[in-house]
């Protein structure tokens, strides 16, 4: 098994098609007419990078191996409490249903954590469903108590504490500056505002 990383738009088509299948399996479109095609799914302005865990021992029809797990890393600039930070987040984390429970997703999420730490980001921020908190904690992330991410745009905010959600904000403070100001993020409403396509990444 190996971990591959590509800018999302440059992911080889056979691998991208597999990732699309996994995403449709995990999050089926409620309207089949809106399922789209296996192309990029994220806003290019967020510089999406796809990370794939691939099993080369089991080909998927074209010799490229089988995608066991996939995720995307999105990045933007965040202004919070009067300071600017380079921030990244995890999005569309998915493991092939037939091989769940074997640690593949955790391995990939931990690899993404290392890649983000090495990339010069100040911090990582994202939300997950509450039952997944321990999964992400085991892969290097930390819950951010009381913090709410506000997605969408300033004119059309999309907060992580809206009534239909049960989300936990996860974080890691990579840079010295971010670590020094960690307290600014505790129990805070954090205006991430990644846009209308990836409203809460």
C-alpha positions as CSV (number, residue, x, y, z in Angstrom):
1,X,0.0,0.0,0.0
2,X,1.1,3.5,-0.7
3,X,-0.1,7.0,-0.1
4,X,-0.4,9.2,-3.2
5,X,-1.0,13.0,-3.3
6,X,-2.1,15.2,-6.2
7,X,-3.7,18.6,-6.7
8,X,-7.3,17.5,-7.0
9,X,-7.6,18.6,-10.6
10,X,-4.5,16.6,-11.6
11,X,-5.5,13.3,-10.0
12,X,-5.3,10.6,-12.7
13,X,-8.7,9.9,-14.1
14,X,-8.9,6.1,-13.2
15,X,-8.1,7.0,-9.5
16,X,-10.4,10.0,-9.5
17,X,-13.2,7.7,-10.8
18,X,-12.6,5.4,-7.9
19,X,-12.7,8.3,-5.4
20,X,-15.9,9.5,-6.9
21,X,-17.4,6.0,-6.4
22,X,-16.4,6.0,-2.8
23,X,-17.9,9.4,-2.2
24,X,-21.1,8.4,-3.8
25,X,-21.2,5.3,-1.7
26,X,-20.7,7.3,1.5
27,X,-22.9,10.3,0.6
28,X,-25.4,9.3,-2.1
29,X,-27.0,12.1,-4.0
30,X,-30.7,12.5,-2.9
31,X,-31.5,13.4,-6.4
32,X,-29.8,11.1,-8.9
33,X,-29.9,13.9,-11.5
34,X,-27.5,15.9,-9.3
35,X,-24.9,13.2,-8.9
36,X,-22.6,14.9,-11.4
37,X,-19.4,13.4,-12.9
38,X,-16.1,12.2,-11.4
39,X,-14.3,15.5,-11.8
40,X,-13.1,18.0,-9.1
41,X,-15.6,18.5,-6.3
42,X,-14.0,21.4,-4.5
43,X,-13.6,25.2,-5.0
44,X,-10.2,25.7,-6.9
45,X,-9.7,28.8,-4.8
46,X,-9.1,26.5,-1.7
47,X,-6.2,24.8,-3.5
48,X,-7.6,21.2,-2.9
49,X,-5.0,18.4,-2.6
50,X,-6.2,14.8,-2.8
51,X,-4.5,12.1,-0.7
52,X,-5.2,8.5,-1.6
53,X,-4.3,5.2,0.1
54,X,-3.9,2.8,-2.7
55,X,-3.5,-1.0,-2.6
56,X,-1.3,-2.0,-5.5
57,X,-1.8,-5.7,-4.9
58,X,-5.4,-5.6,-6.1
59,X,-5.9,-3.9,-9.4
60,X,-9.1,-2.1,-10.2
61,X,-9.2,-2.9,-13.9
62,X,-6.5,-0.7,-15.3
63,X,-3.5,-1.6,-13.3
64,X,-3.6,1.5,-11.1
65,X,-4.5,-0.3,-7.9
66,X,-7.5,0.0,-5.6
67,X,-8.2,3.2,-3.7
68,X,-8.9,2.0,-0.1
69,X,-9.3,5.5,1.4
70,X,-9.3,9.1,0.2
71,X,-9.5,12.6,1.6
72,X,-8.9,16.2,0.4
73,X,-7.0,19.0,2.1
74,X,-8.3,22.5,1.6
75,X,-6.5,25.7,2.5
76,X,-7.4,29.3,2.9
77,X,-6.4,32.4,4.9
78,X,-8.3,32.9,8.1
79,X,-8.5,36.2,10.0
80,X,-9.3,35.6,13.7
81,X,-9.0,37.9,16.7
82,X,-7.1,40.4,14.5
83,X,-4.5,38.0,13.2
84,X,-4.2,36.2,9.9
85,X,-3.4,32.5,9.7
86,X,-2.8,30.0,6.9
87,X,-5.3,27.3,7.7
88,X,-6.1,23.9,6.3
89,X,-8.9,21.5,6.8
90,X,-9.8,17.9,6.0
91,X,-12.8,17.3,3.6
92,X,-14.5,14.3,2.1
93,X,-12.7,11.7,4.3
94,X,-13.9,8.3,3.1
95,X,-12.9,4.6,3.3
96,X,-14.0,1.9,1.0
97,X,-17.0,0.2,2.7
98,X,-15.7,-3.3,2.2
99,X,-12.4,-2.6,4.1
100,X,-13.6,-0.3,6.9
101,X,-12.5,-1.1,10.4
102,X,-8.9,-2.1,9.3
103,X,-7.2,1.2,10.1
104,X,-6.9,2.5,6.5
105,X,-8.8,5.8,7.2
106,X,-6.8,6.4,10.3
107,X,-3.5,5.8,8.5
108,X,-4.5,8.3,5.8
109,X,-5.8,11.0,8.2
110,X,-2.5,10.7,10.2
111,X,-0.5,11.1,7.0
112,X,-2.6,14.2,6.1
113,X,-1.8,15.6,9.6
114,X,1.9,15.2,8.9
115,X,1.7,16.6,5.4
116,X,-0.2,19.7,6.7
117,X,2.4,20.1,9.5
118,X,5.2,20.0,6.9
119,X,3.5,22.4,4.5
120,X,3.9,25.6,6.5
121,X,0.3,26.0,7.6
122,X,-0.3,27.8,10.9
123,X,-3.1,25.5,11.9
124,X,-5.6,22.9,10.9
125,X,-9.3,23.3,11.5
126,X,-12.3,21.2,10.5
127,X,-15.5,19.7,12.0
128,X,-16.5,16.1,12.3
129,X,-19.6,14.3,13.5
130,X,-19.4,13.9,17.3
131,X,-19.1,10.0,17.1
132,X,-15.9,10.5,15.0
133,X,-14.1,12.6,17.5
134,X,-12.0,9.8,18.9
135,X,-11.1,8.6,15.4
136,X,-9.6,11.9,14.6
137,X,-8.0,12.3,18.0
138,X,-6.2,9.0,17.5
139,X,-4.8,10.4,14.2
140,X,-3.2,13.4,15.8
141,X,-6.0,16.0,16.0
142,X,-7.3,17.7,19.1
143,X,-10.9,18.7,20.0
144,X,-11.3,22.5,20.3
145,X,-13.7,22.8,23.2
146,X,-16.7,25.1,22.6
147,X,-15.4,26.3,19.2
148,X,-17.8,26.8,16.3
149,X,-16.7,27.1,12.7
150,X,-18.7,29.5,10.6
151,X,-18.6,28.4,7.0
152,X,-20.3,29.8,3.9
153,X,-19.7,33.5,3.4
154,X,-20.1,36.5,5.6
155,X,-23.4,37.3,3.7
156,X,-24.6,33.7,3.9
157,X,-23.0,32.1,7.0
158,X,-23.2,28.4,7.5
159,X,-22.3,27.7,11.2
160,X,-21.3,24.3,12.6
161,X,-23.7,24.6,15.5
162,X,-26.9,24.9,13.5
163,X,-29.8,22.9,14.9
164,X,-29.6,20.0,12.5
165,X,-25.9,19.4,13.2
166,X,-24.0,17.6,16.0
167,X,-20.5,18.6,15.2
168,X,-17.2,18.8,17.0
169,X,-14.4,21.2,15.9
170,X,-11.0,19.5,15.6
171,X,-7.7,21.4,15.4
172,X,-4.0,21.3,15.5
173,X,-1.8,24.3,16.1
174,X,1.2,23.8,13.8
175,X,3.1,27.1,14.0
176,X,4.6,28.9,17.0
177,X,2.3,31.9,16.4
178,X,-0.8,29.7,16.3
179,X,0.2,27.9,19.5
180,X,0.9,31.2,21.2
181,X,-2.7,32.3,20.5
182,X,-4.5,29.0,21.0
183,X,-6.6,30.6,23.7
184,X,-8.2,32.9,21.1
185,X,-9.8,29.8,19.5
186,X,-11.3,28.2,22.6
187,X,-15.1,28.5,22.9
188,X,-14.9,31.0,20.0
189,X,-17.0,31.5,16.9
190,X,-14.4,31.2,14.1
191,X,-15.3,32.9,10.8
192,X,-13.7,30.5,8.3
193,X,-15.9,31.5,5.3
194,X,-14.5,29.0,2.7
195,X,-17.3,30.0,0.2
196,X,-20.5,28.5,-1.2
197,X,-19.0,25.3,-2.8
198,X,-17.2,23.9,0.3
199,X,-19.5,25.6,2.8
200,X,-18.0,23.9,5.9
201,X,-15.3,21.8,4.3
